[in-house]
Amino acid sequence: MKSLCNFALKAIAVLLLGGSNLVLASDTELGRQLFLSDAQPMACALCHALQDAGATGNIGPDLDDLQPDAERMHKVLIEGMGAMPSFADSLSQDQRDAIVDYVISVTN
């Protein structure tokens, strides 16, 4: 139900504001918090550098340099890659979406 409500709110905002790539502030705030500390099994900032978050991890790629697209990020969050674990069972779709929205909003 929460996903449906979030989708409906985004759809209404897109219709009213005329933007198809609109990201609500609450999504990016949640994404930033998950990136910094709340994601399980580990926070993204432990392994990834991201200037906006003040993250200096050096195990995974520097996301400012990589500038990943949403499709790539969703795939890696679900499947994992290299040393990065899958977050498919530990984060909800809404949480994964929020992380993707946040990273894309500060890198692209």
C-alpha positions in Angstrom: 0.0 0.0 0.0 2.9 2.4 0.9 4.4 1.8 -2.6 1.1 2.6 -4.2 0.7 5.8 -2.2 4.3 6.9 -3.1 3.7 6.2 -6.7 0.4 8.1 -6.7 2.0 11.1 -5.0 4.8 11.1 -7.6 2.4 10.7 -10.5 0.3 13.7 -9.2 3.4 15.8 -8.8 4.6 14.9 -12.3 1.2 15.9 -13.7 1.1 19.2 -11.8 4.7 20.2 -12.3 5.2 18.8 -15.8 8.4 16.9 -15.0 8.9 13.2 -15.8 12.1 12.8 -13.8 10.8 14.4 -10.6 12.3 13.1 -7.3 10.5 14.1 -4.2 12.7 15.6 -1.4 11.6 12.9 1.0 12.9 10.2 -1.3 16.3 11.8 -1.5 16.4 12.4 2.2 15.6 8.7 2.9 18.1 7.6 0.2 20.8 9.7 1.8 20.1 8.3 5.3 20.1 4.8 3.9 23.3 5.5 2.0 25.1 6.9 5.1 24.0 4.5 7.8 20.7 2.7 7.7 21.1 0.3 4.8 21.5 -3.4 5.9 23.6 -5.5 5.8 25.9 -2.5 5.6 25.7 1.2 4.7 26.8 2.1 1.2 29.1 4.8 2.5 31.4 2.2 4.1 32.5 1.1 0.6 31.6 3.9 -1.8 32.9 7.4 -2.1 30.2 10.0 -2.7 31.0 13.7 -2.3 27.4 14.8 -1.3 27.3 12.3 1.5 30.9 13.0 2.7 31.6 9.3 2.0 35.1 8.3 1.3 34.9 4.5 1.0 37.3 2.9 -1.4 36.3 -0.7 -1.6 33.6 -0.1 -4.3 33.6 2.4 -7.1 33.6 6.2 -6.5 30.0 7.0 -7.4 30.8 10.6 -8.4 33.2 9.3 -11.0 31.0 6.3 -12.1 27.8 8.3 -12.4 25.7 5.1 -12.5 22.3 5.0 -14.2 19.2 3.9 -12.4 18.9 0.5 -14.3 22.5 -0.4 -13.4 22.0 0.6 -9.7 18.8 -1.4 -9.4 20.4 -4.5 -10.9 23.5 -4.3 -8.5 21.3 -3.6 -5.5 19.3 -6.7 -6.2 22.0 -9.1 -7.5 25.1 -7.8 -5.8 28.4 -7.5 -7.6 31.9 -8.5 -6.6 32.4 -7.8 -2.9 29.0 -6.0 -2.8 26.2 -8.1 -1.3 22.6 -8.2 -2.6 20.2 -5.9 -0.8 17.2 -7.7 -2.3 16.1 -9.3 1.0 17.3 -6.6 3.4 15.9 -3.5 1.8 12.4 -2.9 0.4 11.8 -1.8 -3.1 11.0 1.7 -1.8 14.3 1.8 0.1 16.2 0.7 -2.9 14.4 3.2 -5.1 15.3 6.0 -2.5 19.0 5.1 -2.7 18.9 5.1 -6.5 17.0 8.4 -6.5 19.5 10.0 -4.1 22.7 8.8 -5.9 21.4 9.8 -9.3 20.2 13.2 -8.0 23.7 14.1 -6.7 25.8 12.5 -9.5 24.0 13.3 -12.7 
